């Protein structure tokens, strides 16, 4: 009996060590990917996030970041073929993230960002259909998590853009940006590498309001 208990303890310890090692590898990999991204090495960052995603098939975050890297780098891209490849990859990985974590407001915002990249590239072709999709995405994200600062700010910035396009006053949405900044000050997540972007951009938008 003692031998059995000892064996079980050893097995349990070994499993815990393996899990800790895997977690440590995940942490190091994610930190390195963010470092690459911060140094403007977007291809390398995307590739590393992709490798991490392969090793973490039940974790939506690496898939989300593959999508985000490829989306952000697409803004300002003039080569339609290159843009298309980047945004198709962004959508492909976001679809996996959505399957892992359905009804996730962060993923809905990222989906709207992909649509916005297409609109920014060719508003005449993509503006009408994708704008309507974005309205629905932001509304759903707000319903799911009304106190998420990225949700509140992203929707407000989108509404501001729509107001400018139609020649309307953007001032009413400044209050939403102010509320987003209040939420940024208190928003916390216990999940490592949970999205935290948006505060600096919100501060810039609010400064333009005044």
Buried (B, 14 or more C-beta within 10 A) or exposed (E): EEEEEEEEEEEEEEEEEEEEEEEEEBEEBBEBBBEBBEEEBBEBBBBBBBBBBEEBEEBBBBBBBBBBBBBBBBEEBEEEEEBBEBBEBBBEBBBBBBEBBEEBBBBBBBBBBBBBBBBBBEEEEBBEEBBEBBBEBBEBBBEBBEEBBBBBBBBBBBBBBBBEEEEEEBEEBBEBBBBBBEBBEEBEEEEEBEBEBBBEBBBEBBEEEE
